Amino acid sequence: MKRIVLISCVSKKGNKKAKAKELYKGPLFTNSLAYGKKLNPDKIFILSALHHLVDLDQEIEPYDVTLSYVPLANRNPKLKVLTKKEAELWGQKVLQQLENIADLKKDEFIILAGQSYIKPIVKGIANIKEPLKGLKQGERVKFLINKLS
């Protein structure tokens, strides 16, 4: 049985093409990655709203796409928020990618993400752990920092 950690992308990114693990910025992503590594997984991937399942060393360009609801008043005009149907298709694609590298019925998946990134894939994975479930963004960062100290 493999242990696989999935970390959601974040809105804060660098401004040029980089390895995924270096493109995403901010305390939520950096602490999620550090905590994910501490869990000694066989593999860590990023759940990207644009690129689906992303390897940490995959080079990608910055982008403005999310599965998370963002109120219009707070939304960057360039930001694309996926519709419910687009999110369902995104989830299907992620599950297809995961099937190529893991056993969705036997392997353990630890997902460090909000519900908008978990909901489209949760029904396809049998052994799932959600340590951040029910926590708001600021609470997630505090939880991760506590786990790392």
N, CA, C and O atoms as a GROMACS GRO file, in nm:
protein
  596
    1MET      N    1   0.084  -0.119   0.000
    1MET     CA    2   0.000   0.000   0.000
    1MET      C    3   0.088   0.124   0.000
    1MET      O    4   0.178   0.138   0.082
    2LYS      N    5   0.060   0.214  -0.093
    2LYS     CA    6   0.134   0.340  -0.101
    2LYS      C    7   0.061   0.447  -0.022
    2LYS      O    8  -0.061   0.441  -0.002
    3ARG      N    9   0.137   0.546   0.022
    3ARG     CA   10   0.081   0.666   0.086
    3ARG      C   11   0.109   0.782  -0.009
    3ARG      O   12   0.224   0.809  -0.044
    4ILE      N   13   0.002   0.849  -0.049
    4ILE     CA   14   0.014   0.960  -0.143
    4ILE      C   15  -0.050   1.083  -0.081
    4ILE      O   16  -0.163   1.079  -0.032
    5VAL      N   17   0.025   1.194  -0.083
    5VAL     CA   18  -0.025   1.321  -0.032
    5VAL      C   19  -0.064   1.409  -0.150
    5VAL      O   20   0.012   1.423  -0.246
    6LEU      N   21  -0.183   1.468  -0.142
    6LEU     CA   22  -0.231   1.562  -0.242
    6LEU      C   23  -0.250   1.698  -0.176
    6LEU      O   24  -0.320   1.710  -0.075
    7ILE      N   25  -0.186   1.800  -0.232
    7ILE     CA   26  -0.191   1.936  -0.178
    7ILE      C   27  -0.257   2.026  -0.280
    7ILE      O   28  -0.224   2.021  -0.399
    8SER      N   29  -0.351   2.109  -0.236
    8SER     CA   30  -0.415   2.198  -0.333
    8SER      C   31  -0.323   2.313  -0.372
    8SER      O   32  -0.237   2.356  -0.295
    9CYS      N   33  -0.343   2.359  -0.494
    9CYS     CA   34  -0.273   2.479  -0.539
    9CYS      C   35  -0.326   2.597  -0.457
    9CYS      O   36  -0.425   2.585  -0.384
   10VAL      N   37  -0.259   2.709  -0.470
   10VAL     CA   38  -0.302   2.832  -0.401
   10VAL      C   39  -0.300   2.946  -0.501
   10VAL      O   40  -0.237   2.936  -0.607
   11SER      N   41  -0.368   3.054  -0.468
   11SER     CA   42  -0.376   3.167  -0.561
   11SER      C   43  -0.245   3.244  -0.572
   11SER      O   44  -0.215   3.302  -0.677
   12LYS      N   45  -0.166   3.245  -0.465
   12LYS     CA   46  -0.041   3.321  -0.466
   12LYS      C   47   0.067   3.239  -0.536
   12LYS      O   48   0.104   3.130  -0.492
   13LYS      N   49   0.118   3.295  -0.646
   13LYS     CA   50   0.218   3.225  -0.726
   13LYS      C   51   0.330   3.322  -0.765
   13LYS      O   52   0.314   3.444  -0.761
   14GLY      N   53   0.442   3.264  -0.803
   14GLY     CA   54   0.549   3.344  -0.861
   14GLY      C   55   0.503   3.399  -0.995
   14GLY      O   56   0.394   3.366  -1.042
   15ASN      N   57   0.585   3.483  -1.056
   15ASN     CA   58   0.542   3.549  -1.180
   15ASN      C   59   0.607   3.493  -1.306
   15ASN      O   60   0.595   3.552  -1.413
   16LYS      N   61   0.678   3.378  -1.294
   16LYS     CA   62   0.738   3.317  -1.412
   16LYS      C   63   0.734   3.165  -1.399
   16LYS      O   64   0.713   3.111  -1.290
   17LYS      N   65   0.756   3.098  -1.511
   17LYS     CA   66   0.755   2.952  -1.515
   17LYS      C   67   0.854   2.897  -1.413
   17LYS      O   68   0.966   2.945  -1.401
   18ALA      N   69   0.809   2.794  -1.339
   18ALA     CA   70   0.895   2.734  -1.236
   18ALA      C   71   0.845   2.593  -1.206
   18ALA      O   72   0.735   2.554  -1.246
   19LYS      N   73   0.928   2.518  -1.133
   19LYS     CA   74   0.882   2.389  -1.082
   19LYS      C   75   0.762   2.417  -0.991
   19LYS      O   76   0.761   2.516  -0.918
   20ALA      N   77   0.664   2.330  -0.996
   20ALA     CA   78   0.541   2.352  -0.919
   20ALA      C   79   0.570   2.377  -0.771
   20ALA      O   80   0.508   2.464  -0.710
   21LYS      N   81   0.662   2.302  -0.713
   21LYS     CA   82   0.692   2.318  -0.570
   21LYS      C   83   0.751   2.456  -0.539
   21LYS      O   84   0.751   2.498  -0.423
   22GLU      N   85   0.800   2.526  -0.642
   22GLU     CA   86   0.856   2.660  -0.623
   22GLU      C   87   0.763   2.770  -0.674
   22GLU      O   88   0.778   2.886  -0.635
   23LEU      N   89   0.668   2.735  -0.759
   23LEU     CA   90   0.577   2.834  -0.816
   23LEU      C   91   0.478   2.886  -0.712
   23LEU      O   92   0.454   3.006  -0.702
   24TYR      N   93   0.421   2.793  -0.634
   24TYR     CA   94   0.318   2.830  -0.537
   24TYR      C   95   0.382   2.893  -0.414
   24TYR      O   96   0.484   2.845  -0.365
   25LYS      N   97   0.322   3.000  -0.366
   25LYS     CA   98   0.377   3.079  -0.255
   25LYS      C   99   0.276   3.088  -0.140
   25LYS      O  100   0.160   3.049  -0.154
   26GLY      N  101   0.324   3.139  -0.029
   26GLY     CA  102   0.235   3.166   0.084
   26GLY      C  103   0.240   3.058   0.191
   26GLY      O  104   0.282   2.945   0.165
   27PRO      N  105   0.197   3.095   0.312
   27PRO     CA  106   0.208   3.003   0.426
   27PRO      C  107   0.124   2.876   0.414
   27PRO      O  108   0.166   2.772   0.464
   28LEU      N  109   0.008   2.883   0.351
   28LEU     CA  110  -0.074   2.763   0.340
   28LEU      C  111  -0.003   2.657   0.255
   28LEU      O  112   0.005   2.541   0.293
   29PHE      N  113   0.049   2.698   0.141
   29PHE     CA  114   0.116   2.601   0.055
   29PHE      C  115   0.248   2.553   0.116
   29PHE      O  116   0.273   2.432   0.120
   30THR      N  117   0.331   2.644   0.163
   30THR     CA  118   0.462   2.602   0.214
   30THR      C  119   0.448   2.512   0.336
   30THR      O  120   0.524   2.415   0.351
   31ASN      N  121   0.353   2.541   0.424
   31ASN     CA  122   0.332   2.455   0.541
   31ASN      C  123   0.265   2.323   0.504
   31ASN      O  124   0.293   2.220   0.565
   32SER      N  125   0.177   2.325   0.404
   32SER     CA  126   0.117   2.200   0.356
   32SER      C  127   0.224   2.109   0.298
   32SER      O  128   0.224   1.989   0.324
   33LEU      N  129   0.314   2.166   0.219
   33LEU     CA  130   0.421   2.087   0.160
   33LEU      C  131   0.514   2.031   0.267
   33LEU      O  132   0.551   1.914   0.262
   34ALA      N  133   0.551   2.113   0.363
   34ALA     CA  134   0.640   2.067   0.471
   34ALA      C  135   0.572   1.956   0.552
   34ALA      O  136   0.636   1.856   0.585
   35TYR      N  137   0.445   1.973   0.583
   35TYR     CA  138   0.372   1.871   0.659
   35TYR      C  139   0.357   1.744   0.575
   35TYR      O  140   0.373   1.633   0.626
   36GLY      N  141   0.326   1.761   0.448
   36GLY     CA  142   0.315   1.645   0.359
   36GLY      C  143   0.443   1.564   0.356
   36GLY      O  144   0.438   1.441   0.360
   37LYS      N  145   0.557   1.631   0.350
   37LYS     CA  146   0.687   1.562   0.350
   37LYS      C  147   0.709   1.489   0.483
   37LYS      O  148   0.766   1.380   0.486
   38LYS      N  149   0.665   1.550   0.591
   38LYS     CA  150   0.682   1.492   0.725
   38LYS      C  151   0.605   1.360   0.739
   38LYS      O  152   0.640   1.277   0.823
   39LEU      N  153   0.503   1.341   0.660
   39LEU     CA  154   0.422   1.219   0.664
   39LEU      C  155   0.490   1.100   0.594
   39LEU      O  156   0.434   0.991   0.590
   40ASN      N  157   0.608   1.123   0.540
   40ASN     CA  158   0.686   1.019   0.470
   40ASN      C  159   0.605   0.947   0.362
   40ASN      O  160   0.595   0.824   0.363
   41PRO      N  161   0.548   1.022   0.269
   41PRO     CA  162   0.468   0.958   0.165
   41PRO      C  163   0.556   0.896   0.057
   41PRO      O  164   0.675   0.926   0.046
   42ASP      N  165   0.495   0.809  -0.021
   42ASP     CA  166   0.564   0.756  -0.138
   42ASP      C  167   0.571   0.863  -0.246
   42ASP      O  168   0.665   0.866  -0.326
   43LYS      N  169   0.472   0.952  -0.248
   43LYS     CA  170   0.467   1.057  -0.350
   43LYS      C  171   0.380   1.172  -0.301
   43LYS      O  172   0.284   1.152  -0.226
   44ILE      N  173   0.415   1.292  -0.345
   44ILE     CA  174   0.334   1.412  -0.320
   44ILE      C  175   0.299   1.473  -0.455
   44ILE      O  176   0.385   1.487  -0.543
   45PHE      N  177   0.174   1.509  -0.471
   45PHE     CA  178   0.128   1.578  -0.592
   45PHE      C  179   0.052   1.704  -0.551
   45PHE      O  180   0.004   1.716  -0.438
   46ILE      N  181   0.042   1.796  -0.645
   46ILE     CA  182  -0.037   1.918  -0.625
   46ILE      C  183  -0.164   1.905  -0.708
   46ILE      O  184  -0.160   1.863  -0.824
   47LEU      N  185  -0.275   1.941  -0.648
   47LEU     CA  186  -0.402   1.948  -0.719
   47LEU      C  187  -0.414   2.088  -0.778
   47LEU      O  188  -0.440   2.185  -0.705
   48SER      N  189  -0.394   2.099  -0.907
   48SER     CA  190  -0.397   2.228  -0.975
   48SER      C  191  -0.530   2.247  -1.046
   48SER      O  192  -0.575   2.159  -1.119
   49ALA      N  193  -0.592   2.362  -1.025
   49ALA     CA  194  -0.720   2.391  -1.091
   49ALA      C  195  -0.706   2.392  -1.243
   49ALA      O  196  -0.802   2.361  -1.314
   50LEU      N  197  -0.590   2.427  -1.294
   50LEU     CA  198  -0.568   2.432  -1.438
   50LEU      C  199  -0.504   2.304  -1.492
   50LEU      O  200  -0.547   2.251  -1.594
   51HIS      N  201  -0.402   2.255  -1.423
   51HIS     CA  202  -0.322   2.143  -1.474
   51HIS      C  203  -0.360   2.008  -1.415
   51HIS      O  204  -0.296   1.907  -1.447
   52HIS      N  205  -0.460   2.003  -1.330
   52HIS     CA  206  -0.509   1.880  -1.266
   52HIS      C  207  -0.407   1.827  -1.167
   52HIS      O  208  -0.376   1.895  -1.069
   53LEU      N  209  -0.353   1.706  -1.188
   53LEU     CA  210  -0.256   1.645  -1.097
   53LEU      C  211  -0.116   1.682  -1.143
   53LEU      O  212  -0.076   1.652  -1.255
   54VAL      N  213  -0.040   1.749  -1.055
   54VAL     CA  214   0.090   1.802  -1.094
   54VAL      C  215   0.200   1.745  -1.004
   54VAL      O  216   0.188   1.747  -0.882
   55ASP      N  217   0.305   1.695  -1.066
   55ASP     CA  218   0.423   1.650  -0.994
   55ASP      C  219   0.496   1.773  -0.939
   55ASP      O  220   0.495   1.879  -1.001
   56LEU      N  221   0.558   1.759  -0.823
   56LEU     CA  222   0.628   1.873  -0.761
   56LEU      C  223   0.735   1.933  -0.851
   56LEU      O  224   0.759   2.054  -0.846
   57ASP      N  225   0.798   1.850  -0.933
   57ASP     CA  226   0.907   1.899  -1.018
   57ASP      C  227   0.862   1.940  -1.158
   57ASP      O  228   0.944   1.981  -1.240
   58GLN      N  229   0.733   1.928  -1.186
   58GLN     CA  230   0.681   1.968  -1.317
   58GLN      C  231   0.687   2.119  -1.331
   58GLN      O  232   0.643   2.191  -1.241
   59GLU      N  233   0.740   2.166  -1.442
   59GLU     CA  234   0.748   2.311  -1.466
   59GLU      C  235   0.616   2.359  -1.526
   59GLU      O  236   0.566   2.305  -1.624
   60ILE      N  237   0.562   2.463  -1.464
   60ILE     CA  238   0.436   2.521  -1.512
   60ILE      C  239   0.444   2.674  -1.505
   60ILE      O  240   0.520   2.731  -1.427
   61GLU      N  241   0.362   2.736  -1.588
   61GLU     CA  242   0.351   2.882  -1.590
   61GLU      C  243   0.251   2.926  -1.483
   61GLU      O  244   0.161   2.849  -1.448
   62PRO      N  245   0.264   3.048  -1.432
   62PRO     CA  246   0.161   3.100  -1.341
   62PRO      C  247   0.026   3.109  -1.413
   62PRO      O  248   0.021   3.126  -1.535
   63TYR      N  249  -0.081   3.096  -1.337
   63TYR     CA  250  -0.215   3.099  -1.395
   63TYR      C  251  -0.314   3.150  -1.291
   63TYR      O  252  -0.283   3.155  -1.172
   64ASP      N  253  -0.433   3.187  -1.336
   64ASP     CA  254  -0.539   3.238  -1.248
   64ASP      C  255  -0.667   3.157  -1.270
   64ASP      O  256  -0.760   3.203  -1.336
   65VAL      N  257  -0.669   3.037  -1.213
   65VAL     CA  258  -0.786   2.949  -1.220
   65VAL      C  259  -0.804   2.887  -1.082
   65VAL      O  260  -0.705   2.854  -1.016
   66THR      N  261  -0.929   2.871  -1.038
   66THR     CA  262  -0.955   2.810  -0.907
   66THR      C  263  -1.084   2.729  -0.911
   66THR      O  264  -1.171   2.751  -0.995
   67LEU      N  265  -1.093   2.634  -0.819
   67LEU     CA  266  -1.218   2.562  -0.796
   67LEU      C  267  -1.294   2.626  -0.681
   67LEU      O  268  -1.413   2.600  -0.663
   68SER      N  269  -1.227   2.710  -0.605
   68SER     CA  270  -1.286   2.772  -0.485
   68SER      C  271  -1.373   2.892  -0.523
   68SER      O  272  -1.341   2.966  -0.615
   69TYR      N  273  -1.482   2.908  -0.450
   69TYR     CA  274  -1.568   3.025  -0.471
   69TYR      C  275  -1.495   3.150  -0.423
   69TYR      O  276  -1.439   3.153  -0.314
   70VAL      N  277  -1.496   3.251  -0.506
   70VAL     CA  278  -1.438   3.381  -0.470
   70VAL      C  279  -1.545   3.486  -0.499
   70VAL      O  280  -1.588   3.498  -0.614
   71PRO      N  281  -1.588   3.563  -0.398
   71PRO     CA  282  -1.689   3.667  -0.422
   71PRO      C  283  -1.642   3.765  -0.531
   71PRO      O  284  -1.524   3.798  -0.539
   72LEU      N  285  -1.735   3.809  -0.613
   72LEU     CA  286  -1.701   3.901  -0.722
   72LEU      C  287  -1.626   4.024  -0.673
   72LEU      O  288  -1.534   4.071  -0.739
   73ALA      N  289  -1.665   4.076  -0.558
   73ALA     CA  290  -1.602   4.196  -0.503
   73ALA      C  291  -1.453   4.173  -0.474
   73ALA      O  292  -1.374   4.267  -0.479
   74ASN      N  293  -1.416   4.050  -0.442
   74ASN     CA  294  -1.277   4.018  -0.408
   74ASN      C  295  -1.200   3.954  -0.523
   74ASN      O  296  -1.083   3.922  -0.508
   75ARG      N  297  -1.265   3.936  -0.635
   75ARG     CA  298  -1.209   3.858  -0.744
   75ARG      C  299  -1.123   3.941  -0.837
   75ARG      O  300  -1.164   4.049  -0.882
   76ASN      N  301  -1.005   3.893  -0.865
   76ASN     CA  302  -0.919   3.950  -0.968
   76ASN      C  303  -0.992   3.932  -1.102
   76ASN      O  304  -1.042   3.823  -1.129
   77PRO      N  305  -1.001   4.036  -1.185
   77PRO     CA  306  -1.074   4.024  -1.311
   77PRO      C  307  -1.022   3.912  -1.401
   77PRO      O  308  -1.097   3.859  -1.484
   78LYS      N  309  -0.895   3.874  -1.387
   78LYS     CA  310  -0.837   3.768  -1.470
   78LYS      C  311  -0.869   3.628  -1.416
   78LYS      O  312  -0.848   3.529  -1.486
   79LEU      N  313  -0.920   3.620  -1.293
   79LEU     CA  314  -0.942   3.490  -1.229
   79LEU      C  315  -1.058   3.415  -1.293
   79LEU      O  316  -1.168   3.469  -1.310
   80LYS      N  317  -1.033   3.289  -1.328
   80LYS     CA  318  -1.137   3.200  -1.380
   80LYS      C  319  -1.176   3.105  -1.268
   80LYS      O  320  -1.092   3.028  -1.219
   81VAL      N  321  -1.304   3.109  -1.227
   81VAL     CA  322  -1.357   3.016  -1.126
   81VAL      C  323  -1.432   2.907  -1.202
   81VAL      O  324  -1.525   2.935  -1.277
   82LEU      N  325  -1.391   2.782  -1.182
   82LEU     CA  326  -1.455   2.672  -1.254
   82LEU      C  327  -1.601   2.657  -1.213
   82LEU      O  328  -1.636   2.670  -1.096
   83THR      N  329  -1.685   2.629  -1.311
   83THR     CA  330  -1.826   2.603  -1.284
   83THR      C  331  -1.839   2.464  -1.219
   83THR      O  332  -1.743   2.388  -1.213
   84LYS      N  333  -1.959   2.434  -1.171
   84LYS     CA  334  -1.983   2.302  -1.110
   84LYS      C  335  -1.950   2.190  -1.210
   84LYS      O  336  -1.886   2.092  -1.173
   85LYS      N  337  -1.994   2.205  -1.334
   85LYS     CA  338  -1.968   2.104  -1.437
   85LYS      C  339  -1.819   2.094  -1.466
   85LYS      O  340  -1.766   1.984  -1.480
   86GLU      N  341  -1.752   2.208  -1.477
   86GLU     CA  342  -1.607   2.207  -1.501
   86GLU      C  343  -1.533   2.140  -1.385
   86GLU      O  344  -1.435   2.068  -1.407
   87ALA      N  345  -1.579   2.164  -1.262
   87ALA     CA  346  -1.517   2.101  -1.145
   87ALA      C  347  -1.537   1.950  -1.148
   87ALA      O  348  -1.446   1.875  -1.112
   88GLU      N  349  -1.655   1.904  -1.192
   88GLU     CA  350  -1.679   1.759  -1.204
   88GLU      C  351  -1.585   1.698  -1.307
   88GLU      O  352  -1.527   1.592  -1.283
   89LEU      N  353  -1.568   1.764  -1.421
   89LEU     CA  354  -1.477   1.715  -1.526
   89LEU      C  355  -1.333   1.717  -1.476
   89LEU      O  356  -1.255   1.627  -1.506
   90TRP      N  357  -1.298   1.821  -1.402
   90TRP     CA  358  -1.165   1.831  -1.341
   90TRP      C  359  -1.142   1.709  -1.251
   90TRP      O  360  -1.036   1.646  -1.259
   91GLY      N  361  -1.238   1.677  -1.166
   91GLY     CA  362  -1.227   1.563  -1.076
   91GLY      C  363  -1.210   1.432  -1.150
   91GLY      O  364  -1.130   1.348  -1.110
   92GLN      N  365  -1.285   1.415  -1.259
   92GLN     CA  366  -1.272   1.293  -1.340
   92GLN      C  367  -1.130   1.280  -1.397
   92GLN      O  368  -1.072   1.172  -1.397
   93LYS      N  369  -1.077   1.391  -1.445
   93LYS     CA  370  -0.941   1.391  -1.502
   93LYS      C  371  -0.838   1.358  -1.394
   93LYS      O  372  -0.747   1.278  -1.418
   94VAL      N  373  -0.850   1.417  -1.275
   94VAL     CA  374  -0.757   1.390  -1.165
   94VAL      C  375  -0.763   1.242  -1.128
   94VAL      O  376  -0.659   1.180  -1.108
   95LEU      N  377  -0.882   1.186  -1.117
   95LEU     CA  378  -0.896   1.044  -1.083
   95LEU      C  379  -0.833   0.955  -1.190
   95LEU      O  380  -0.771   0.854  -1.158
   96GLN      N  381  -0.849   0.992  -1.317
   96GLN     CA  382  -0.784   0.916  -1.425
   96GLN      C  383  -0.632   0.920  -1.409
   96GLN      O  384  -0.565   0.818  -1.425
   97GLN      N  385  -0.579   1.039  -1.378
   97GLN     CA  386  -0.435   1.052  -1.360
   97GLN      C  387  -0.388   0.969  -1.240
   97GLN      O  388  -0.285   0.902  -1.248
   98LEU      N  389  -0.464   0.973  -1.131
   98LEU     CA  390  -0.427   0.896  -1.012
   98LEU      C  391  -0.431   0.746  -1.039
   98LEU      O  392  -0.347   0.672  -0.987
   99GLU      N  393  -0.526   0.701  -1.118
   99GLU     CA  394  -0.536   0.558  -1.152
   99GLU      C  395  -0.411   0.508  -1.222
   99GLU      O  396  -0.376   0.390  -1.211
  100ASN      N  397  -0.342   0.596  -1.293
  100ASN     CA  398  -0.220   0.556  -1.364
  100ASN      C  399  -0.101   0.537  -1.271
  100ASN      O  400  -0.002   0.474  -1.310
  101ILE      N  401  -0.108   0.589  -1.149
  101ILE     CA  402   0.007   0.584  -1.059
  101ILE      C  403  -0.024   0.522  -0.923
  101ILE      O  404   0.065   0.505  -0.841
  102ALA      N  405  -0.151   0.490  -0.899
  102ALA     CA  406  -0.189   0.442  -0.766
  102ALA      C  407  -0.309   0.348  -0.775
  102ALA      O  408  -0.376   0.339  -0.878
  103ASP      N  409  -0.334   0.280  -0.664
  103ASP     CA  410  -0.451   0.195  -0.651
  103ASP      C  411  -0.555   0.273  -0.569
  103ASP      O  412  -0.539   0.288  -0.448
  104LEU      N  413  -0.659   0.320  -0.634
  104LEU     CA  414  -0.758   0.406  -0.569
  104LEU      C  415  -0.840   0.332  -0.464
  104LEU      O  416  -0.907   0.395  -0.382
  105LYS      N  417  -0.835   0.201  -0.464
  105LYS     CA  418  -0.909   0.122  -0.366
  105LYS      C  419  -0.824   0.085  -0.245
  105LYS      O  420  -0.877   0.067  -0.135
  106LYS      N  421  -0.692   0.073  -0.263
  106LYS     CA  422  -0.605   0.024  -0.155
  106LYS      C  423  -0.510   0.129  -0.099
  106LYS      O  424  -0.485   0.132   0.022
  107ASP      N  425  -0.456   0.215  -0.184
  107ASP     CA  426  -0.356   0.311  -0.137
  107ASP      C  427  -0.420   0.415  -0.046
  107ASP      O  428  -0.539   0.444  -0.054
  108GLU      N  429  -0.336   0.472   0.041
  108GLU     CA  430  -0.381   0.576   0.135
  108GLU      C  431  -0.356   0.713   0.073
  108GLU      O  432  -0.245   0.742   0.028
  109PHE      N  433  -0.459   0.795   0.071
  109PHE     CA  434  -0.448   0.931   0.019
  109PHE      C  435  -0.474   1.030   0.132
  109PHE      O  436  -0.578   1.026   0.196
  110ILE      N  437  -0.377   1.116   0.156
  110ILE     CA  438  -0.391   1.223   0.255
  110ILE      C  439  -0.405   1.352   0.176
  110ILE      O  440  -0.314   1.391   0.103
  111ILE      N  441  -0.518   1.417   0.190
  111ILE     CA  442  -0.546   1.536   0.110
  111ILE      C  443  -0.542   1.661   0.197
  111ILE      O  444  -0.618   1.675   0.293
  112LEU      N  445  -0.451   1.750   0.161
  112LEU     CA  446  -0.435   1.878   0.231
  112LEU      C  447  -0.493   1.986   0.140
  112LEU      O  448  -0.421   2.051   0.064
  113ALA      N  449  -0.624   2.002   0.149
  113ALA     CA  450  -0.695   2.092   0.058
  113ALA      C  451  -0.830   2.126   0.118
  113ALA      O  452  -0.877   2.063   0.212
  114GLY      N  453  -0.891   2.228   0.059
  114GLY     CA  454  -1.027   2.264   0.097
  114GLY      C  455  -1.128   2.175   0.025
  114GLY      O  456  -1.092   2.101  -0.067
  115GLN      N  457  -1.252   2.183   0.067
  115GLN     CA  458  -1.356   2.096   0.013
  115GLN      C  459  -1.380   2.115  -0.137
  115GLN      O  460  -1.420   2.020  -0.205
  116SER      N  461  -1.355   2.234  -0.189
  116SER     CA  462  -1.378   2.254  -0.332
  116SER      C  463  -1.283   2.170  -0.417
  116SER      O  464  -1.313   2.139  -0.532
  117TYR      N  465  -1.168   2.132  -0.361
  117TYR     CA  466  -1.072   2.046  -0.431
  117TYR      C  467  -1.092   1.899  -0.396
  117TYR      O  468  -1.052   1.811  -0.473
  118ILE      N  469  -1.152   1.871  -0.283
  118ILE     CA  470  -1.173   1.733  -0.239
  118ILE      C  471  -1.302   1.675  -0.296
  118ILE      O  472  -1.304   1.560  -0.342
  119LYS      N  473  -1.408   1.753  -0.294
  119LYS     CA  474  -1.541   1.704  -0.335
  119LYS      C  475  -1.541   1.638  -0.474
  119LYS      O  476  -1.603   1.532  -0.488
  120PRO      N  477  -1.474   1.695  -0.576
  120PRO     CA  478  -1.480   1.632  -0.708
  120PRO      C  479  -1.408   1.496  -0.718
  120PRO      O  480  -1.428   1.424  -0.816
  121ILE      N  481  -1.325   1.461  -0.619
  121ILE     CA  482  -1.249   1.336  -0.630
  121ILE      C  483  -1.278   1.235  -0.518
  121ILE      O  484  -1.241   1.119  -0.530
  122VAL      N  485  -1.344   1.277  -0.412
  122VAL     CA  486  -1.358   1.195  -0.292
  122VAL      C  487  -1.430   1.062  -0.317
  122VAL      O  488  -1.394   0.960  -0.257
  123LYS      N  489  -1.528   1.061  -0.404
  123LYS     CA  490  -1.604   0.937  -0.427
  123LYS      C  491  -1.522   0.832  -0.502
  123LYS      O  492  -1.556   0.713  -0.499
  124GLY      N  493  -1.416   0.874  -0.568
  124GLY     CA  494  -1.333   0.779  -0.644
  124GLY      C  495  -1.220   0.718  -0.564
  124GLY      O  496  -1.148   0.632  -0.615
  125ILE      N  497  -1.201   0.762  -0.440
  125ILE     CA  498  -1.089   0.716  -0.358
  125ILE      C  499  -1.145   0.648  -0.233
  125ILE      O  500  -1.225   0.706  -0.160
  126ALA      N  501  -1.102   0.523  -0.208
  126ALA     CA  502  -1.157   0.447  -0.095
  126ALA      C  503  -1.093   0.484   0.038
  126ALA      O  504  -1.163   0.497   0.139
  127ASN      N  505  -0.961   0.502   0.041
  127ASN     CA  506  -0.888   0.523   0.166
  127ASN      C  507  -0.836   0.666   0.170
  127ASN      O  508  -0.725   0.696   0.126
  128ILE      N  509  -0.917   0.754   0.225
  128ILE     CA  510  -0.886   0.897   0.221
  128ILE      C  511  -0.882   0.955   0.362
  128ILE      O  512  -0.966   0.923   0.446
  129LYS      N  513  -0.783   1.041   0.385
  129LYS     CA  514  -0.773   1.113   0.512
  129LYS      C  515  -0.772   1.262   0.479
  129LYS      O  516  -0.705   1.305   0.385
  130GLU      N  517  -0.846   1.340   0.558
  130GLU     CA  518  -0.857   1.484   0.536
  130GLU      C  519  -0.822   1.557   0.666
  130GLU      O  520  -0.913   1.599   0.738
  131PRO      N  521  -0.694   1.572   0.699
  131PRO     CA  522  -0.657   1.636   0.826
  131PRO      C  523  -0.706   1.779   0.841
  131PRO      O  524  -0.719   1.828   0.953
  132LEU      N  525  -0.733   1.848   0.730
  132LEU     CA  526  -0.774   1.988   0.736
  132LEU      C  527  -0.926   2.006   0.727
  132LEU      O  528  -0.976   2.118   0.721
  133LYS      N  529  -0.999   1.895   0.726
  133LYS     CA  530  -1.144   1.900   0.707
  133LYS      C  531  -1.210   1.989   0.813
  133LYS      O  532  -1.183   1.976   0.932
  134GLY      N  533  -1.297   2.079   0.766
  134GLY     CA  534  -1.372   2.166   0.855
  134GLY      C  535  -1.298   2.290   0.900
  134GLY      O  536  -1.356   2.374   0.971
  135LEU      N  537  -1.172   2.305   0.861
  135LEU     CA  538  -1.094   2.421   0.904
  135LEU      C  539  -1.096   2.530   0.796
  135LEU      O  540  -1.087   2.501   0.677
  136LYS      N  541  -1.109   2.655   0.840
  136LYS     CA  542  -1.098   2.768   0.748
  136LYS      C  543  -0.951   2.788   0.715
  136LYS      O  544  -0.863   2.729   0.778
  137GLN      N  545  -0.923   2.872   0.615
  137GLN     CA  546  -0.785   2.887   0.567
  137GLN      C  547  -0.686   2.923   0.678
  137GLN      O  548  -0.582   2.859   0.690
  138GLY      N  549  -0.717   3.023   0.758
  138GLY     CA  550  -0.627   3.062   0.868
  138GLY      C  551  -0.609   2.951   0.970
  138GLY      O  552  -0.500   2.932   1.024
  139GLU      N  553  -0.717   2.877   0.995
  139GLU     CA  554  -0.710   2.764   1.088
  139GLU      C  555  -0.624   2.652   1.031
  139GLU      O  556  -0.554   2.582   1.106
  140ARG      N  557  -0.628   2.634   0.900
  140ARG     CA  558  -0.544   2.532   0.835
  140ARG      C  559  -0.397   2.563   0.857
  140ARG      O  560  -0.319   2.474   0.892
  141VAL      N  561  -0.360   2.688   0.838
  141VAL     CA  562  -0.219   2.727   0.856
  141VAL      C  563  -0.177   2.701   1.001
  141VAL      O  564  -0.070   2.645   1.024
  142LYS      N  565  -0.260   2.740   1.097
  142LYS     CA  566  -0.227   2.716   1.239
  142LYS      C  567  -0.212   2.567   1.267
  142LYS      O  568  -0.118   2.526   1.335
  143PHE      N  569  -0.305   2.485   1.216
  143PHE     CA  570  -0.299   2.340   1.234
  143PHE      C  571  -0.166   2.286   1.181
  143PHE      O  572  -0.098   2.209   1.248
  144LEU      N  573  -0.130   2.327   1.060
  144LEU     CA  574  -0.008   2.278   0.997
  144LEU      C  575   0.116   2.321   1.074
  144LEU      O  576   0.208   2.241   1.094
  145ILE      N  577   0.120   2.446   1.118
  145ILE     CA  578   0.235   2.496   1.195
  145ILE      C  579   0.247   2.417   1.325
  145ILE      O  580   0.358   2.380   1.364
  146ASN      N  581   0.135   2.390   1.392
  146ASN     CA  582   0.138   2.310   1.515
  146ASN      C  583   0.191   2.170   1.489
  146ASN      O  584   0.268   2.117   1.569
  147LYS      N  585   0.152   2.110   1.378
  147LYS     CA  586   0.197   1.975   1.345
  147LYS      C  587   0.346   1.972   1.309
  147LYS      O  588   0.413   1.870   1.325
  148LEU      N  589   0.396   2.084   1.262
  148LEU     CA  590   0.538   2.091   1.222
  148LEU      C  591   0.630   2.124   1.338
  148LEU      O  592   0.751   2.104   1.327
  149SER      N  593   0.575   2.176   1.449
  149SER     CA  594   0.662   2.217   1.560
  149SER      C  595   0.685   2.105   1.660
  149SER      O  596   0.756   2.124   1.759
   0.00000   0.00000   0.00000
